[in-house]
């Protein structure tokens, strides 16, 4: 991620911009991950320079897990409805 942050700094950052931060959000069945990436020259993230509030990595991880559960439940409901529709359709004949 630091490579992408560095590339953005080199290619897109203009004078007066705050230091670039990267945010990695990913999820799979067994784990959700949320990580901030800051270049070594910028040792700390000062949330007030970006937003009034930057969530902690743990808060982001929990939000990813919550959203994944909602998506999985929605997919399960669609499968059940699809199965019900197939089983309840009248036979042609």
C-alpha positions, 0 to 999 in steps of 0.5 A, spaced: 500 500 500 505 504 501 507 504 494 500 506 491 500 512 497 507 514 494 505 514 487 499 518 489 504 523 492 508 523 486 503 524 481 497 527 484 498 531 490 499 539 489 502 544 494 498 545 500 495 538 500 495 534 506 499 528 507 496 522 503 493 516 507 491 510 504 486 505 507 485 498 506 479 494 507 478 487 505 474 481 507 473 474 506 469 468 510 474 468 516 477 475 516 475 482 515 481 487 515 482 495 515 489 498 515 491 505 514 497 506 510 502 513 512 508 514 509 514 514 513 515 521 513 508 522 516 508 518 522 501 520 525 495 521 521 491 528 524 484 526 523 482 534 523 486 535 517 482 530 513 475 529 516 472 531 523 473 524 525 477 518 522 474 511 525 479 506 528 481 500 524 477 496 529 471 500 528 472 499 520 473 492 521 467 491 525 463 495 519 466 490 514 464 484 518 457 487 519 456 489 511 458 482 509 453 479 514 448 483 511 450 481 504 450 474 505 443 474 508 441 477 502 444 472 498 441 467 502 434 470 501 434 470 494 437 463 493 431 461 498 426 465 494 429 462 487 428 455 490 421 457 492 419 460 485 422 454 481 418 449 486 412 452 486 411 453 478 405 449 475 408 444 471 406 444 463 403 439 461 
